[in-house]
Amino acid sequence: MAANRVVQGRMVDSNKLAELIEGDSVMETDAIEEADRSCPECGENVLQVGYMPSVTEFVTGWKCQECDWRETDRE
């Protein structure tokens, strides 16, 4: 799978996708993956990325490729 993906008309890498989800910079990221779900707001494709916002936390985040919707697995 390609390392870069188009999200809301912009080419992003895994680090930038994680920053879009988190709203802040992150330390480390996994590769971008296709999520097995559609966006609950617009029905378009959703991407998934795992990332570390800090030394002690690993988060999985999801971001719609077409709208502002995003979500994490934080409780």
SULVEN-V941341 format. One record per residue. N is the residue number from 0. RES is the residue in three letters. SS is DSSP state (helix for helix, strand for strand, loop for the rest). BURIAL is I if it has 16 or more other ideal C-beta (glycine too) atoms within 10 Angstrom, else O. Layout:
# SULVEN-V941341
N,RES,SS,BURIAL ; N,RES,SS,BURIAL
This chain:
# SULVEN-V941341
0,MET,loop,O ; 1,ALA,loop,O ; 2,ALA,loop,O ; 3,ASN,loop,O ; 4,ARG,strand,I ; 5,VAL,strand,O ; 6,VAL,strand,I ; 7,GLN,loop,O ; 8,GLY,loop,O ; 9,ARG,strand,O ; 10,MET,strand,O ; 11,VAL,strand,I ; 12,ASP,loop,I ; 13,SER,helix,I ; 14,ASN,helix,I ; 15,LYS,helix,I ; 16,LEU,helix,I ; 17,ALA,helix,I ; 18,GLU,helix,I ; 19,LEU,helix,I ; 20,ILE,helix,I ; 21,GLU,helix,I ; 22,GLY,loop,O ; 23,ASP,loop,O ; 24,SER,loop,O ; 25,VAL,loop,I ; 26,MET,loop,O ; 27,GLU,strand,O ; 28,THR,strand,I ; 29,ASP,loop,O ; 30,ALA,loop,O ; 31,ILE,loop,I ; 32,GLU,strand,O ; 33,GLU,strand,O ; 34,ALA,strand,I ; 35,ASP,strand,O ; 36,ARG,strand,O ; 37,SER,strand,O ; 38,CYS,loop,I ; 39,PRO,loop,O ; 40,GLU,loop,O ; 41,CYS,loop,O ; 42,GLY,loop,O ; 43,GLU,loop,O ; 44,ASN,strand,I ; 45,VAL,strand,I ; 46,LEU,strand,I ; 47,GLN,strand,I ; 48,VAL,strand,I ; 49,GLY,strand,I ; 50,TYR,strand,I ; 51,MET,strand,O ; 52,PRO,strand,I ; 53,SER,strand,O ; 54,VAL,loop,O ; 55,THR,loop,O ; 56,GLU,strand,O ; 57,PHE,strand,O ; 58,VAL,strand,I ; 59,THR,strand,I ; 60,GLY,strand,I ; 61,TRP,strand,I ; 62,LYS,strand,I ; 63,CYS,strand,I ; 64,GLN,loop,I ; 65,GLU,loop,I ; 66,CYS,loop,O ; 67,ASP,loop,O ; 68,TRP,loop,O ; 69,ARG,strand,I ; 70,GLU,strand,I ; 71,THR,strand,O ; 72,ASP,loop,O ; 73,ARG,loop,O ; 74,GLU,loop,O
